[in-house]
Amino acid sequence: MRITPDMSQFLADMEYPATRDDLLREANRDGLGPADIALLEDLPEQSYSAGWHIKYRLGARALSGAFTSVEPALA
């Protein structure tokens, strides 16, 4: 997961607090790219207090996927 410059600018310009639905509505209105909109769609439905809060959620989700093991560890 990579935060694009467009996403960073969008989050900086967004008015907070904002719900996921608020973010999606404004992202579509502002013409944010489909990959960025898909990231916003995957956010939990809650109120976000600032852009860093959203970046934290996106980063935590990417990290949790990076550390899941497909195969069991050998003992």
C-alpha positions as CSV (number, residue, x, y, z in Angstrom):
1,M,0.0,0.0,0.0
2,R,1.4,3.4,-1.0
3,I,-0.2,6.7,-0.2
4,T,-0.2,8.6,-3.5
5,P,0.4,12.3,-3.7
6,D,-3.2,12.8,-4.7
7,M,-4.4,10.9,-1.7
8,S,-2.1,12.9,0.6
9,Q,-3.4,16.2,-0.8
10,F,-7.0,15.0,-0.6
11,L,-6.6,14.0,3.1
12,A,-4.9,17.4,3.8
13,D,-7.8,19.3,2.2
14,M,-10.6,17.2,3.7
15,E,-12.7,18.7,6.5
16,Y,-12.8,16.7,9.7
17,P,-14.3,15.0,11.5
18,A,-15.4,12.8,8.6
19,T,-16.9,9.4,8.2
20,R,-15.9,6.8,5.6
21,D,-19.0,7.8,3.6
22,D,-18.0,11.5,3.8
23,L,-14.5,10.6,2.5
24,L,-15.9,8.5,-0.4
25,R,-18.4,11.2,-1.4
26,E,-15.7,13.9,-1.5
27,A,-13.2,11.6,-3.2
28,N,-15.6,10.9,-6.0
29,R,-16.5,14.6,-6.2
30,D,-12.8,15.6,-6.4
31,G,-12.0,12.9,-9.0
32,L,-9.6,10.8,-6.8
33,G,-8.3,7.8,-8.7
34,P,-9.9,4.4,-8.5
35,A,-7.0,2.8,-6.5
36,D,-7.2,5.6,-3.9
37,I,-11.0,5.3,-3.7
38,A,-10.6,1.5,-3.2
39,L,-8.4,2.2,-0.2
40,L,-11.0,4.5,1.3
41,E,-13.7,1.9,0.7
42,D,-11.7,-0.6,2.8
43,L,-11.6,1.7,5.8
44,P,-13.8,0.7,8.8
45,E,-17.0,2.8,9.1
46,Q,-16.2,5.3,11.8
47,S,-15.5,9.0,12.3
48,Y,-12.0,10.1,11.5
49,S,-10.6,13.1,13.3
50,A,-7.7,13.9,10.9
51,G,-5.8,12.8,7.8
52,W,-3.1,11.2,9.9
53,H,-5.8,9.0,11.5
54,I,-6.7,7.6,8.1
55,K,-3.1,7.2,7.1
56,Y,-2.5,5.2,10.3
57,R,-5.5,2.9,9.5
58,L,-4.3,2.3,6.0
59,G,-0.8,1.6,7.1
60,A,-1.9,-0.7,9.9
61,R,-4.0,-2.7,7.5
62,A,-1.1,-3.0,5.0
63,L,1.2,-4.2,7.8
64,S,-1.2,-6.7,9.1
65,G,-1.4,-8.3,5.7
66,A,2.4,-8.3,5.4
67,F,2.9,-10.4,8.5
68,T,0.3,-13.1,7.9
69,S,1.8,-16.4,7.2
70,V,0.4,-18.6,4.5
71,E,2.3,-21.7,5.7
72,P,2.6,-22.8,9.3
73,A,6.0,-22.2,10.9
74,L,8.1,-25.3,11.4
75,A,8.8,-26.3,15.0
